[in-house]
């Protein structure tokens, strides 16, 4: 009921060496009964056969009639190398955490996947996305941009209509200031699949880079409408509503986001981005004590990423704790934060701009 779905497919995977066991069941939430359940045993080399079997079994149980195109999609195998596929899946999990350490680990896994199967297209766009974000936040080395562009071209050489490759191009183009190219690539993502959230989000990111908060909100809202579980869409709508001074809208989206973020944190309690963003939402609705508990735990944690420390500095500014904000901002730089453009344009930091230690900090780290 909470997900507003009629059916739920649930599974568990156990892996011991190359041996795997996958248990799957399909549940009817309206009738409160299990439609079917079964187990598959095999080795990792069987993984695509198992996936295809489960997909077809689900379609049959729901009395769905697959088109020829949909049936072909079920049979498509991204790679014949299951180890490369496993590395790729593990890289996705790490990349979703959005921290420097996890980005670095993900890149290692993607390189291993590419080495095992250079014709496997999926690792290339993810590699490009990670490199682009690494450049934006942590390291302004132009070599990262070159490598990201090369990864995108490699993906498109394998599949000229690969949606993920155009998404990576949209993100990279936004980061390096080629906004027209970014918008064009994002629209291509939507054309390839209008039912997925990424293309709309990429357009929001592009207009955000142009400081067009109103347009950014429109596209982030479309991303949220397509996928109500897109936590980043809620966050960016919140950020731009705040920048526009639309406090009513900011409070509204905060109240809407808080239950989603708390549900997500039950599954991933150590996700620093979710915790940090949740703290901002709580501050906005006046629940400062709960927000401070989250912030203090992040500040005390030596593993907290530099971008999270930057966000916390902004939260301190909102609470009028300017000394704490400066201390945390300097700590973020010590841990590798290098998004100078964001610091120069972020209105959250406006109360700090006349302070000598803020000016000195920017002088120590000039924009590349």
NORURFEN-V929709 format. One record per pair of residues at least 24 apart in sequence whose ideal C-beta (glycine too) atoms are under 8 Angstrom apart, sorted by sequence separation. I is the first residue (numbers start at 1). J is the second residue. If there is no record, write none. Layout:
i->{I;I}
j->{J;J}
//
This chain:
i->{5;6;19;20;106;107;127;128;148;182;216;217;257;258;291;325;18;36;87;88;198;307;340;18;20;35;87;125;163;166;197;200;214;231;234;254;255;272;306;309;326;340;341;18;20;103;124;125;128;145;179;182;197;213;217;234;254;258;306;310;325;330;338;340;1;7;22;84;85;124;174;208;213;254;309;333;340;15;48;84;87;163;170;197;201;204;231;299;306;310;322;326;329;20;24;84;103;124;125;163;179;196;197;213;214;231;254;255;305;306;307;318;322;26;95;103;124;145;161;167;171;174;179;195;196;201;205;213;229;254;280;288;306;317;320;326;330;333;22;26;84;88;91;167;170;174;177;201;204;208;228;272;276;283;307;310;314;317;326;329;333;24;83;84;121;163;170;173;197;231;251;272;279;310;322;48;88;92;95;100;121;124;171;175;250;251;277;280;314;317;26;47;81;85;88;91;95;98;163;167;170;174;201;273;276;280;283;314;317;326;26;81;84;87;132;163;170;197;272;276;279;283;313;45;80;100;121;125;128;44;47;79;88;100;121;126;129;133;280;44;81;84;119;125;129;132;136;276;79;125;128;132;135;79;121;124;128;44;78;122;125;126;129;133;235;238;242;11;78;79;125;128;129;132;231;238;78;121;128;231;238;9;7;243;242;211;138;137;137;99;97;99;97;98;97;139;138;140;138;139;137;138;140;137;101;137;136;101;100;99;100;98;99;98;99;140;100}
j->{29;30;43;44;130;131;151;152;172;206;240;241;281;282;315;349;43;61;112;113;223;332;365;44;46;61;113;151;189;192;223;226;240;257;260;280;281;298;332;335;352;366;367;45;47;130;151;152;155;172;206;209;224;240;244;261;281;285;333;337;352;357;365;367;29;35;50;112;113;152;202;236;241;282;337;361;368;44;77;113;116;192;199;226;230;233;260;328;335;339;351;355;358;50;54;114;133;154;155;193;209;226;227;243;244;261;284;285;335;336;337;348;352;57;126;134;155;176;192;198;202;205;210;226;227;232;236;244;260;285;311;319;337;348;351;357;361;364;54;58;116;120;123;199;202;206;209;233;236;240;260;304;308;315;339;342;346;349;358;361;365;57;116;117;154;196;203;206;230;264;284;305;312;343;355;82;122;126;129;134;155;158;205;209;284;285;311;314;348;351;61;82;116;120;123;126;130;133;198;202;205;209;236;308;311;315;318;349;352;361;62;117;120;123;168;199;206;233;308;312;315;319;349;82;117;137;158;162;165;82;85;117;126;138;159;164;167;171;318;83;120;123;158;164;168;171;175;315;119;165;168;172;175;120;162;165;169;86;120;164;167;168;171;175;277;280;284;54;121;122;168;171;172;175;274;281;122;165;172;277;284;58;62;347;348;345;306;306;307;272;271;273;272;273;273;336;336;338;337;338;337;338;340;338;303;339;339;305;305;305;306;305;307;307;308;368;336}
//
